[in-house]
Amino acid sequence: MHIRSFTLLTLLMTAATFSVNAAKADEQKGFLENIHRHVTLTTTITENGDLNPYALVVAPVSSGKIQKDDLLVDNFNDISNLQGTGTTILDYNPTTKKTSLIAKLPKHLEQCPGGVGLTTAMTMLKSGWIIVGSTPSTDGTTRTKGNGCLIVLDSNGNFIHAVSGPKINGPWGNIAAIDNGATATLFVSNAGFDVPGPEVKDPATGFPTTIKKATVLRIDLAIPQGKPPVFKSQTVIADGLNARSSKDAFLVGPTGLALAQDGKTLYVSDSVGNRIIAIPDATARTASAGQGREVTKDGLLQRPLAMTTAPDGHLLVTNAINGQVVEIDPVAGKQIYAQWIDADQAQSPPGNGDLFGIVMKPDGKGFYYVEDDMNTVVLAQ
C-alpha cells in the first residue's frame, strides 16, 4: 500500500473535474460533468490479508447473505502481495455501511488448473448464483500462470463447482451479462493463452512480448429452478486480441466489457492496443469477429482497463497509467473528456496503476470504483 502525499497540486486536482480535451464549451456535455464528490466507503483488505481489489459487482437481488444493491468486490492478491493468489470476495452494504466476508476459497481446486487467483471477471445472477474468474499464479507473475477457470458460488459464498476447458485460459475482463432469470448470456475475455513470463521481451520494443491470442467468449447458461447454472455452450466471438505479461500489473489484455444500449454490440477495451473495439452482433453471432471494429484509440486513453455503461449510453473507462476515468460516446466514436479520480502523487503520473474495477450505481447517478493503492472502494457522485 502507498501513503498518499497531499500536496497543493493533489488537492487542486481532486477538487475539480478536469476537461482534458479541446472540446468547446457549447458542445454536448456528458455524464462525468455531474460527478463532483468522491467518498471512500470501505477497505477491501480481509482478515487473512488478501488485498488488491479487482472486480466490482452490484447485487441484482437479495439472496443468502447478500442484499439487493450490495457491492461485491474480490481480491487478486494474498497477504504476500503476490498477484494471482487472492481467494476472497467481500460484500459492502450501502445502507448499513457494513463490510463482510462472503467467500473465502481454498488455494487449490481440483477443477481449476493452476489454483485460485480471483480476477475482475465476476457477476451475480438474478437467481443468486455468483460466477467469478480465476487466473492463478504461484510466484505472482505469468511465469507460473495456470489456465484458471470460472467458479460458481451460491449467495452464501459456498463453492459449487468450477468450469475449465480449452476455451478458458486466464478469464480476465469484467463480465458483461444478459440475465433473463431462467437463462443468461455471459461475455468474458480470456487473456492467458500462451502468455510467457515478463522476462520474455520483444527485442524491438523492450516490452514483454505481445501475444495475439486473447479472446472474448460468449457463454450461454441455463438456470434450472433452485439449481446451479448449467454451461450450455461456449462461443468465441472475438480472437487475435493483444495480451502480454507485466511485471507490475501481472497481465495486460482485454479487460473492460460492456454491452451497448442496442443489446447486441459488445464493447471491449484492448489495453495493449490502447483502444476500444466493438464486436457487432455479439449476442447471436456463430463465428468470431476477429479483432472487431475500432471505436476509438489513443487520445485520452492511457491503457484502458475496466469499463461500464452510463445511462446515456456513454462508456466510462478507467485508465491504467494515470488516475483518470475517460468518457466515450461509442456511437460517434468520440472521447468526451476525462476526470481525475485518483491523483496520488506517490505514483508517476499521479494515480498510475491505482485504478481498476468500475460499476454504475443502481440509480445511475454515480459509480463505484476501486483504488488499488489504498485497497479501498470509492463512490463517485
For each residue, the residues with C-beta under 8 A, 3 or more apart:
1: 51 373 374 375
2: 344 346 347 373 374
3: 346
4: 10 344 345 346 373 374
5: 10 344 345 346
6: 10 11
7: 10 11 345
8: 11 12
9: 12 13 343 345
10: 4 5 6 7 13 14 343 344 345 350
11: 6 7 8 14 15
12: 8 9 15 16
13: 9 10 16 18 340 343 350
14: 10 11 38 340 343
15: 11 12
16: 12 13
17: 32 33 35 36 339
18: 13 324 337 338 339 340
19: 23 337
20: 300 324 337 338
21: 299 300 335 336 337 338
22:
23: 19 27 336 337
24: 27
25:
26:
27: 23 24
28:
29: 33 336
30: 33 310 312 314 327 329 336 337
31: 34 35 310 311 312 314 316 327
32: 17 35 316 325 327 336 337 338 339
33: 17 29 30
34: 31 365
35: 17 31 32 339 366 367 380 381
36: 17 381
37: 379 380 381
38: 14 341 378 379 380
39: 378 379 381
40: 374 376 377 378
41: 71 92 94 97 368 376 377 378 379
42: 90 92 97 99 376 377
43: 99 375 376
44: 51 53 73 75 90 370 375 376 377
45: 49 50 51 375
46: 49 50 51 75 88 90 101 104
47: 101
48: 78 79 88 104
49: 45 46 78 79
50: 45 46 75 77 78 79 86 87 88
51: 1 44 45 46 75 77 78 79 81 86 375
52: 75 76 77 81 83 86 372 375
53: 44 56 73 74 75 76 356 357 370 372 375 376 377
54: 73 74 75 76 86 118 119 120 356 357 370
55: 72 73 74 118 119 120 121 122 132 174 357
56: 53 71 72 73 174 306 357 358 359 368 369 370 377
57: 71 72 73 122 123 124 359
58: 69 70 71 72 359 360 361 362 368
59: 62 63 66 67 68 69 70 71 72 91 124
60: 68 124 125 126 179
61: 68 124 126 127 128
62: 59 66 67 68
63: 59 66 127 128 155
64: 128 154 155 156 157
65: 91 100 102 155 156 157
66: 59 62 63 70 72 91 102 124 128 155
67: 59 62 70 93 95
68: 59 60 61 62
69: 58 59 94 362
70: 58 59 66 67 91 92 93 94
71: 41 56 57 58 59 91 92 94 359 368 377
72: 55 56 57 58 59 66 89 90 91 92 102 122 124 130
73: 44 53 54 55 56 57 89 90 92 357 370 377
74: 53 54 55 86 88 89 90 118 119 122 132
75: 44 46 50 51 52 53 54 78 86 87 88 89 90 118
76: 52 53 54 83 84 85 86 117 118 119 250
77: 50 51 52 80 81 82 83 84 85 86 140
78: 48 49 50 51 75 81 82 85 86 87
79: 48 49 50 51
80: 77 85 140
81: 51 52 77 78 140
82: 77 78 85 137 138 139 140
83: 52 76 77 117 137 140 141 250
84: 76 77 115 117 135 136 137 138 140 145 250
85: 76 77 78 80 82 107 115 116 117 136 137 138 140
86: 50 51 52 54 74 75 76 77 78 117 118
87: 50 75 78 104 105 106 107 116 117 118
88: 46 48 50 74 75 101 103 104 105 118
89: 72 73 74 75 101 102 103 118 122 130 132 153 157
90: 42 44 46 72 73 74 75 99 100 101 102
91: 59 65 66 70 71 72 99 100 101 102
92: 41 42 70 71 72 73 97 98 99 377
93: 67 70 96 97 98 99 100
94: 41 69 70 71 97
95: 67
96: 93
97: 41 42 92 93 94
98: 92 93
99: 42 43 90 91 92 93
100: 65 90 91 93
101: 46 47 88 89 90 91 104 157
102: 65 66 72 89 90 91 130 156 157
103: 88 89 130 153 157 158 159
104: 46 48 87 88 101 157
105: 87 88 109 116 118 151 159
106: 87 109 116 159
107: 85 87 115 116
108: 112 115 116
109: 105 106 112 115 116 149 151 159 162
110:
111: 149 161 162 163 164
112: 108 109 115 116 134 136 146 148 149 151 162 164
113: 146 147 148 149 164
114: 134 136 137 138 144 145 146 147 148
115: 84 85 107 108 109 112 134 136 137 138 146
116: 85 87 105 106 107 108 109 112 134 136 151
117: 76 83 84 85 86 87 134 135 136 137 148
118: 54 55 74 75 76 86 87 88 89 105 122 132 133 134
119: 54 55 74 76 122 132 133 134 135 148 170 171 172
120: 54 55 133 172 173 174 255 306 356 357
121: 55 132 133 150 171 172 173 174 175 188 189
122: 55 57 72 74 89 118 119 130 131 132 133 174 175
123: 57 130 131 132 175 177 186
124: 57 59 60 61 66 72 128 129 130 131 155
125: 60 128 129 130 131 177 179 184 221 223 229
126: 60 61 179 181 184
127: 61 63 181 223 229
128: 61 63 64 66 124 125 154 155
129: 124 125 152 153 154 155 160 223 228 229
130: 72 89 102 103 122 123 124 125 152 153 154 155 157
131: 122 123 124 125 150 151 152 153 175 186 229
132: 55 74 89 118 119 121 122 123 150 151 153
133: 118 119 120 121 122 148 149 150 151 171 172 175 188
134: 112 114 115 116 117 118 119 148 149 150 151 162 171
135: 84 117 119 145 146 148 170 171 172 191 192 250 251
136: 84 85 112 114 115 116 117 145 146 148
137: 82 83 84 85 114 115 117 140 141 142 143 144 145 146 250
138: 82 84 85 114 115 144
139: 82 143 144
140: 77 80 81 82 83 84 85 137 250
141: 83 137 144 145 197 198 245 247 250
142: 137 145 192 195 196 197 198 245 250 251
143: 137 139 196 197 198 199 245
144: 114 137 138 139 141
145: 84 114 135 136 137 141 142 148 170 192 195 251
146: 112 113 114 115 135 136 137
147: 113 114 164 168 169 170 192
148: 112 113 114 117 119 133 134 135 136 145 164 168 169 170 171 192
149: 109 111 112 113 133 134 162 163 164 168 171
150: 121 131 132 133 134 162 163 164 168 171 188 219
151: 105 109 112 116 131 132 133 134 159 161 162
152: 129 130 131 159 160 161 162 163 228 229
153: 89 103 129 130 131 132 157 158 159 160
154: 64 128 129 130 157 158 160 228
155: 63 64 65 66 124 128 129 130
156: 64 65 102
157: 64 65 89 101 102 103 104 130 153 154
158: 103 153 154
159: 103 105 106 109 151 152 153 162
160: 129 152 153 154 228
161: 111 151 152 228
162: 109 111 112 134 149 150 151 152 159
163: 111 149 150 152 168 231
164: 111 112 113 147 148 149 150 168
165: 168 234
166:
167: 190 215 217 234 236
168: 147 148 149 150 163 164 165 171 190 217 234
169: 147 148 190 192 193
170: 119 135 145 147 148 190 191 192 193 195 243 251 253
171: 119 121 133 134 135 148 149 150 168 188 189 190
172: 119 120 121 133 135 188 189 190 191 192 214 251 253 254 255
173: 120 121 188 189 191 216 253 254 255 256 257 268 269 306
174: 55 56 120 121 122 255 256 257 306 307 308 357 359
175: 121 122 123 131 133 186 187 188 257
176: 186 187 257 258 259 266
177: 123 125 184 185 186 187
178: 184 185 259 263 283
179: 60 125 126 184
180: 183 184
181: 126 127 184 223
182: 222 223 224 225
183: 180 220 221 222 223
184: 125 126 177 178 179 180 181 220 221 223 229
185: 177 178 218 219 220 221 283
186: 123 131 175 176 177 218 219 221
187: 175 176 177 216 217 218 219 237 257 259 266 282
188: 121 133 150 171 172 173 175 216 217 219 257
189: 121 171 172 173 214 215 216 217 241 253 254 255 257 268
190: 167 168 169 170 171 172 193 214 215 216 217
191: 135 170 172 173 195 214 241 243 251 252 253 254 255
192: 135 142 145 147 148 169 170 172 195 243 251 253
193: 169 170 190 211 213 214 215 243
194: 211 213
195: 142 145 170 191 192 211 243 244 245 251 253
196: 142 143 199 200 208 209 211 245
197: 141 142 143 200 245
198: 141 142 143 208 245 246 247
199: 143 196 208
200: 196 197 208 209 245
201: 205 206 207 208 209
202: 205 206 207 208 209 210
203: 206
204:
205: 201 202
206: 201 202 203
207: 201 202 210 244
208: 196 198 199 200 201 202 244 245 246 247
209: 196 200 201 202 244 245
210: 202 207 242 243 244 272
211: 193 194 195 196 214 242 243 244
212: 240 241 242 243
213: 193 194 239 240 241 243
214: 172 189 190 191 193 211 239 240 241 242 243 253 254
215: 167 189 190 193 236 238 239 241 288
216: 173 187 188 189 190 236 237 238 239 241 254 257 266 268 279 282
217: 167 168 187 188 189 190 234 235 236 237
218: 185 186 187 234 235 236 237 282 283
219: 150 185 186 187 188 231 233 234
220: 183 184 185 231 232 233 234 235
221: 125 183 184 185 186 229 230 231 232
222: 182 183 229 230 232
223: 125 127 129 181 182 183 184 227 228 229 230
224: 182 227 230
225: 182
226:
227: 223 224 230
228: 129 152 154 160 161 223
229: 125 127 129 131 152 184 221 222 223
230: 221 222 223 224 227
231: 163 219 220 221 234
232: 220 221 222
233: 219 220
234: 165 167 168 217 218 219 220 231
235: 217 218 220 285 286
236: 167 215 216 217 218 239 288
237: 187 216 217 218 266 279 282 285 288 289
238: 215 216 241 268 277 279 288 289 290 291 292
239: 213 214 215 216 236 288 290 291
240: 212 213 214 290 291
241: 189 191 212 213 214 215 216 238 253 254 268 270 291
242: 210 211 212 214 252 253 254 270 271 272 273
243: 170 191 192 193 195 210 211 212 213 214 251 252 253 254 272
244: 195 207 208 209 210 211 251 252 253 272
245: 141 142 143 195 196 197 198 200 208 209 250 251 252
246: 198 208 249 250 251 252
247: 141 198 208
248: 353
249: 246 252 320 353
250: 76 83 84 135 137 140 141 142 245 246
251: 135 142 145 170 172 191 192 195 243 244 245 246
252: 191 242 243 244 245 246 249 271 272 303 320
253: 170 172 173 189 191 192 195 214 241 242 243 244 271 272
254: 172 173 189 191 214 216 241 242 243 257 268 269 270 271
255: 120 172 173 174 189 191 269 271 304 305 306 307
256: 173 174 267 268 269 276 304 305 306 307 308 315 317 318
257: 173 174 175 176 187 188 189 216 254 266 267 268 269 307
258: 176 266 267 307 308 309 315
259: 176 178 187 263 265 266 267 282 309
260: 263 264 265 266 267 278 309 313 330
261: 309 313
262: 265
263: 178 259 260 283
264: 260 280 281 282 283 284
265: 259 260 262 278 279 280 281 282
266: 176 187 216 237 257 258 259 260 278 279 282
267: 256 257 258 259 260 276 277 278 279 295 307 315 330
268: 173 189 216 238 241 254 256 257 276 277 278 279 292
269: 173 254 255 256 257 275 276 304 305 306 307 317
270: 241 242 254 273 274 275 276 277 291 304
271: 242 252 253 254 255 274 303 304 305 320
272: 210 242 243 244 252 253 303
273: 242 270 277 297
274: 270 271 297 298 301 302 303 304
275: 269 270 294 295 296 297 298 301 304
276: 256 267 268 269 270 294 295 296 297 301 304 307 315 317 328 330
277: 238 267 268 270 273 291 292 293 294 295
278: 260 265 266 267 268 292 293 294 295 330
279: 216 237 238 265 266 267 268 282 285 289 292 293
280: 264 265 285 289 292 293
281: 264 265 284 285 289
282: 187 216 218 237 259 264 265 266 279 285 289
283: 178 185 218 263 264
284: 264 281
285: 235 237 279 280 281 282 288 289
286: 235
287:
288: 215 236 237 238 239 285
289: 237 238 279 280 281 282 285 292 293
290: 238 239 240
291: 238 239 240 241 270 277
292: 238 268 277 278 279 280 289
293: 277 278 279 280 289
294: 275 276 277 278 297
295: 267 275 276 277 278 328 330 333
296: 275 276 299 301 328 330 333 334 335
297: 273 274 275 276 294 301
298: 274 275 301
299: 21 296 335
300: 20 21 319 324 326 335 337 338
301: 274 275 276 296 297 298 304 317 319 326 335
302: 274 319 320 321 322 324 349
303: 252 271 272 274 319 320 321
304: 255 256 269 270 271 274 275 276 301 307 317 318 319 320 326
305: 255 256 269 271 317 318 319 320 355 356
306: 56 120 173 174 255 256 269 317 318 355 356 357 358
307: 174 255 256 257 258 267 269 276 304 315 316 317 318 358
308: 174 256 258 315 316 358 359 360 367
309: 258 259 260 261 313 314 315 316 360
310: 30 31 313 314 315 316 327 360 364 367
311: 31 360 364
312: 30 31
313: 260 261 309 310 329 330 331
314: 30 31 309 310 327 328 329 330 336
315: 256 258 267 276 307 308 309 310 327 328 330
316: 31 32 307 308 309 310 325 326 327 328 358 360 367
317: 256 269 276 301 304 305 306 307 325 326 327 328 358
318: 256 304 305 306 307 324 325 326 355 356 357 358 369
319: 300 301 302 303 304 305 322 323 324 325 326 338 351 355
320: 249 252 271 302 303 304 305 352 353 355
321: 302 303 349 352 353
322: 302 319 349 350 351 352
323: 319 340 341 342 343 344 347 349 350 351 352 354 355
324: 18 20 300 302 318 319 338 339 340 341 351
325: 32 316 317 318 319 338 339 341 355 358 369
326: 300 301 304 316 317 318 319 335 337 338
327: 30 31 32 310 314 315 316 317 335 336 337 338 339
328: 276 295 296 314 315 316 317 334 335 336
329: 30 313 314 332 333 334 336
330: 260 267 276 278 295 296 313 314 315 333
331: 313
332: 329
333: 295 296 329 330
334: 296 328 329
335: 21 296 299 300 301 326 327 328 338
336: 21 23 29 30 32 314 327 328 329
337: 18 19 20 21 23 30 32 300 326 327
338: 18 20 21 32 300 319 324 325 326 327 335
339: 17 18 32 35 324 325 327
340: 13 14 18 323 324 343 350 351
341: 38 323 324 325 351 355 369 378 380
342: 323 350 351 354 355 371 373
343: 9 10 13 14 323 340 350 351
344: 2 4 5 10 323 347 350 351 354 371 373 374
345: 4 5 7 9 10 348 350
346: 2 3 4 5 373
347: 2 323 344 350 351 352 353 354 373
348: 345 352
349: 302 321 322 323 352
350: 10 13 322 323 340 342 343 344 345 347
351: 319 322 323 324 340 341 342 343 344 347 354 355
352: 320 321 322 323 347 348 349
353: 248 249 320 321 347 372 373
354: 323 342 344 347 351 371 372 373 374
355: 305 306 318 319 320 323 325 341 342 351 358 369 370 371 372
356: 53 54 120 305 306 318 369 370 372
357: 53 54 55 56 73 120 174 306 318 368 369 370
358: 56 306 307 308 316 317 318 325 355 367 368 369 370
359: 56 57 58 71 174 308 367 368 369
360: 58 308 309 310 311 316 364 366 367 368
361: 58 364 365 366 367 368 379 381
362: 58 69
363: 366
364: 310 311 360 361
365: 34 361 381
366: 35 360 361 363 379 380 381
367: 35 308 310 316 358 359 360 361 379 380 381
368: 41 56 58 71 357 358 359 360 361 377 378 379 380
369: 56 318 325 341 355 356 357 358 359 377 378 380
370: 44 53 54 56 73 355 356 357 358 376 377 378
371: 342 344 354 355 374 375 376 378
372: 52 53 353 354 355 356 375
373: 1 2 4 342 344 346 347 353 354
374: 1 2 4 40 344 354 371
375: 1 43 44 45 51 52 53 371 372
376: 40 41 42 43 44 53 370 371
377: 40 41 42 44 53 56 71 73 92 368 369 370
378: 38 39 40 41 341 368 369 370 371
379: 37 38 39 41 361 366 367 368
380: 35 37 38 341 366 367 368 369
381: 35 36 37 39 361 365 366 367
